[in-house]
Amino acid sequence: MTVEYIRYRIDEARATAFEEAYARAAESLAGAEQCVDYELARCTEEPDHYVLRIRWTSTEDHLQGFRKGEHFAAFFAEIKPYVADIEEMRHYEPTPVAGPGGVNPTLYAWAGGAEALERLFARFYRHVDADPLLAPLFADKKPDHARHVAAWLGEVFGGPRAYSTGHGGHRGMVTHHLGRGITEPQRRRWVALLLDTADEVGLPADPEFRAVLAYYLEWGTRMAVLYAGPNPPPAPESPMPRWDWGLTPPYRG
């Protein structure tokens, strides 16, 4: 991933035309497979200053892919009148210093924190023990299994790094599923039972939270089936997945 910043100085008389030109040029960015996202911002203190931020899959993909691809000609035709107004055009590599601010609570906090998630999974695994389809899959689980799964979901939802520091992180979770032979009916039952249990223990029922929870459970259980199958991919040495309001792990096909 690379971030390109292009800084413009555009006088007030041309500002509207400039923004309209970039609105048209943005159609080319939206169609380019090398473009992750983009944003044009205008300075509040000095309105003649603009910054265009474009995230590309890589610097090479931008320079060799987009600029030599099918979308560049239409893009450049729109912004060409403003090339002379560019004050800076550089690529930047993101650092690990990044994260959300405090304007919105994390999913972890919204759910009720560690106490709520531990209550959820304690009740859930009591149901699992009585479920004919799921009980055989978890017959050898350890007494602290529910607490570990609560720590996993807590970290994924923005809480403390308890699973990373104490249980092996993403690779550790993947390893626990190797060779388990999870079936599709078992996966579906796991999801349905957990959502029912979320109602039982009183997790927030607002549509926004429940939509993210259901989205995560679909993703997580399908990953579990993948790694539990006969030909699993290599266990990844990757960071923990992170889910937030409108934020999910990136996917590379």
N, C-alpha and C positions, 0 to 999 in steps of 0.2 A: 504494500500500500504506500502511495506517495501523495502528498498534498501540494497542489500547485496554487500559488497566490499570484494574482495579477492586479496590480494597483494602477488605477486610472485617476487622472485629474480632468474632470469634465465641467465646463462652465454651465451656469444655470440655464442659459438659452438652449443648450443641447441636451440637457439632462433627460427630458421626457423621451426624446428620440433615441437616446442611448439606451435607456431601460427597455423601450419597445424593441429595439434591435436585439438586445440580449434575450428578451422573452421569445423572439423568433429563433434565435440561435440555440436556445435551450432545447428546442425540439431535436436538434442533432445530437446534443449531449445525451438526452434521454434515450436515443436510439442506439448509442454507442456502447458496445459490450465492455469497453475498457473503462468507462466512466461509472464510478460508484455513486456519487452524488455531487451536487453543486449548489452554490448560494452566492448571490450578488448582494452586497451590503453597501449602504451609503452612510458616510460619516455624519453624525449629528452635530458635532462641533464645527466641522468644516465641510459643508454639503457638496463642495465640488470634488471631494475625495471619495472614490469608490474602491472596494476590494472584491474581486471575484475569487472565490475559493472553489476549487474542483478537486475531488479525491479521485485518483486514478488507481487502477489495479497495480501499476508500477510505472516508473518513469519511462522505461523502454516501451511499455504498452501505449503510453501516450504519444511518444515521439515517433515510434516505428509502426504502431498499430493504428491509432486514431488519425494521426496526421497523414498517413498514407492510405487510409481506408475510405469507405464510401460516404461517410458522413462529414468529412472535413470540408469539402468544397462548399456545401451549403452553410456550414457554420461560419467559415471565414468570409463568405460573401456578406453576411450580416454585420460582422464586427470589423471588417476591413477599414471603414471610415474612421475608426477610433484607435487604430494601431499606433499612430503618432502620439496619442495621449497616454500611452503606457509609461509608467515611472518605474515599475519593477515587474519582472516575470520570472519566478524561480520555483523550483521544486523543493519540498521539504519532506524529510522522513520523520514520521511521528515517533515520539519517545514513549516510554512506559508511564510517564506522568500524565494521566488522563483519568477521568471519572465523572460521575454525575454530581451536580450540586444538590443543595438541600431543599430546593423548591418543592419537590415531590417526595413523599416517603418511599423508601424501598418497598418492594413486594414483601420482604421479610418483616419489616415493621408493620405494614398494613395487615398482614396475616395475624399478627399478634406476637411475633418474636419466637424465641426458642420454646417458651412454655406452650404456646398454641400448637406449634408443629410437633412437639413431643407428645402432646395430648392426641393429636390427629393420628400419628403413626402407632401409638400404643393401642388405641381403640381399633385401628385398621388391622393390625396384625392379630388381634384377638378374633376378628372376623375371618381373617385368612385361615387361622387354625381350624375353624369350623367349616370352611368352604371345601367341598369335595374336589373341585377343580384345581384350587390353588394350594391346598394344604400339602400335597405330596412335593410340590416344588420347593416349599420352605421347611420341609421336615427337619433339616439339619441346621436351621438358623440358630445363631447364638443368642443368649438372653438379652444382649444389648443391641440386637439388630435394629429394632425400631428406633432407638436413640441415634444410631449411626445414620440411618436413612433420613431422619429429621435434620441432622447436622448437614448432610449433603444438600437437601432441598433448601435449607436455610442459607447456605453459602451461595448456591445458584441464584437465589432470590435476593442477594445483596447483603446477607448477614455476615457474621464473623467467619474467618477462614478456618473454621474448626475441622472441616473434612480434609482440607489440603494439608494442614499441619499434623493431623493425628491419624489419618486413614489412607494416605497415599494419593489424594487428589483424583483427577479424572482417570488417570491410568489405573489407580487402585480400584475404582468403581467398575471400570471395564473388565478388569481381571476377575472380579467376583462373578461375572456372568459367563465367562468362558466355559463351554461344555455343558451348560445347564439345559440346553434343548428346549427353550421356552416356545410354546406353540402359540399360534395366533388366537385361538379361543382363550388361552390363559392370559395373554396380553390384554385382550378386550375385557375380560372379567376383572383384571387388576385395576384397570382404569375406571370401570364403572363402580367397582366397590370402593375405591378411594374417593371418588366424587360423592358417593352416597355418604361415606363417613365424614367428609368435610361438612355436609349438612348436619349430621348428628352432633358433631362437636362444636358447631357454631362458628366456623370460619366465615369471614366476610362473604356476603352473598351478592354484592354488587356485580353487575354484568361485566365491568371492566376487569376486576380481579379474577372472576371465575373464567373469563375468556382466556386470560393469560395462563391460568392454572391448567385449563383443559388443553391449551396449545402445548404447554410444556410436557404434560403427561403423554400426549400423542408422540411428541418428538422423543422423549426419554425412553418410553417403552418400545418404540420401534428400533431405537438404537440398541436396547437390551436384547431384542430378538436377533438383531444382526450379529452381535458379538456372541450370543449363545448358540448360534447355528453351527453347521458342520464346517463352514469355510469362513471363519471370521477374519476381518482385516487385522493388520498388526495393531496391537494396543498402542494408542497414541501417547507420545510425550508432549501433551498440549495442556494449556491452562484450563482451569475449570470453566465450563460453560457459564455464561452470565445472562440472566433474563431480567428484564425490567419493563416498565410500561413502554410498549412500542419498541423494545430492543430484544433481539434474539441472536443466537450465535450465527455468524456468517456461514454461508454454505458455498462450497466450490464443487461444481459438478465435474 
